Amino acid sequence: CLNVGCIPSKALLNASHHFHMAQHEFENHGVMVDNVSVDLPRMMASKDEIVTQLTGGIEMLFKKNKVDYVKGFGSLGGPNTVNVALTDGGNETVEAKNIIIATGSEVTPLPPVPV
């Protein structure tokens, strides 16, 4: 949800909302704006900054609360074992009393909008 899906989508939706407000609603409040345009690379950079801030915050909370985490693609190897293909390469087997599986998300394509 942090890297792909919820948070990035909401960041872009928020930017789009501001654009729409500048085009259609600011003048109702006495704010006149001419030639409003979208700088898509800057919008995407802003989204990336938000994602970086939030993922960094999660990592800080993990460290503070002594939570170990592994980045990669995992499969359950047994009741207390996870086999992980590490994002940075290699493999790792993790054994623990408690395991949290954070599956992330995947974009669902819409037929008229290629992803």
C-alpha positions as a printed Julia matrix, in Angstrom:
115×3 Matrix{Float64}:
   0.0     0.0     0.0
   2.89    2.37    0.64
   4.9     1.75   -2.51
   2.23    0.79   -5.05
  -1.48    1.35   -4.74
  -3.16    3.32   -1.97
  -0.62    5.98   -1.0
   0.8     6.79   -4.47
  -2.72    6.82   -5.95
  -4.02    9.14   -3.23
  -1.05   11.48   -3.66
  -1.75   11.78   -7.4
  -5.49   12.11   -6.8
  -4.83   14.94   -4.32
  -2.64   16.76   -6.86
  -5.32   16.31   -9.52
  -7.91   17.69   -7.11
  -5.79   20.82   -6.56
  -5.51   21.24  -10.34
  -9.27   20.94  -10.73
  -9.86   23.45   -7.92
  -7.44   25.92   -9.54
  -9.33   25.59  -12.83
 -12.89   25.68  -11.52
 -13.2    26.82   -7.9
 -10.5    29.33   -6.94
 -12.25   32.19   -8.74
 -15.31   31.65   -6.5
 -13.06   32.7    -3.62
 -11.54   35.68   -5.39
  -8.37   33.88   -6.46
  -7.76   34.37  -10.16
  -5.44   31.94  -11.88
  -4.67   31.99  -15.59
  -3.09   29.29  -17.72
  -3.17   26.52  -15.12
  -1.24   23.5   -16.35
   0.05   20.19  -15.07
   3.76   19.44  -14.72
   3.5    15.64  -14.74
   7.19   14.96  -13.95
   6.95   17.28  -10.9
   3.65   15.67   -9.85
   5.28   12.22  -10.03
   8.33   13.49   -8.11
   6.04   14.83   -5.38
   4.3    11.44   -5.19
   7.7     9.74   -4.9
   8.72   12.12   -2.08
   5.55   11.24   -0.16
   6.17    7.51   -0.6
   9.81    7.91    0.53
   8.77    9.86    3.64
   6.14    7.31    4.64
   8.28    4.23    4.01
  11.12    5.87    5.94
   8.72    6.5     8.82
   7.68    2.86    8.86
  11.32    1.72    8.84
  12.05    4.07   11.77
   9.12    2.62   13.73
  10.37   -0.9    13.01
  13.83   -0.03   14.34
  12.42    1.77   17.39
  10.24   -1.22   18.28
  12.91   -3.82   17.42
  10.9    -5.31   14.56
  12.94   -7.21   11.97
  11.71   -7.13    8.41
  12.85   -8.65    5.14
  12.29   -7.16    1.7
  11.57   -9.68   -1.0
   9.14  -12.3    -2.21
   8.32  -14.95    0.34
   6.65  -18.29    0.62
   5.73  -20.16    3.75
   8.15  -23.0     4.37
   6.41  -24.32    7.47
   4.46  -23.17   10.56
   7.27  -20.83   11.67
   9.38  -20.5     8.52
   9.36  -18.15    5.54
  11.62  -18.66    2.5
  12.45  -15.28    0.95
  13.87  -14.41   -2.46
  15.51  -11.14   -1.4
  14.87   -7.98   -3.38
  18.62   -7.27   -3.45
  19.4   -10.82   -4.62
  19.95  -14.1    -2.88
  17.69  -16.1    -0.6
  17.02  -16.17    3.12
  15.07  -18.49    5.38
  13.46  -16.73    8.32
  12.28  -18.55   11.42
  10.12  -16.79   13.98
   7.4   -17.37   16.55
   5.21  -14.72   14.88
   5.22  -13.84   11.2
   3.38  -10.94    9.52
   2.83  -11.31    5.8
   2.51   -7.94    4.04
   1.5    -8.88    0.51
   1.47   -5.4    -0.97
  -0.74   -4.69   -3.94
  -0.8    -4.91   -7.69
  -2.34   -2.48  -10.13
  -5.55   -3.73  -11.72
  -5.57   -2.57  -15.33
  -8.62   -0.86  -16.79
  -9.18   -1.8   -20.46
  -9.1     1.77  -21.83
  -6.12    2.78  -19.63
  -2.93    0.8   -20.26
  -0.61    0.51  -17.25
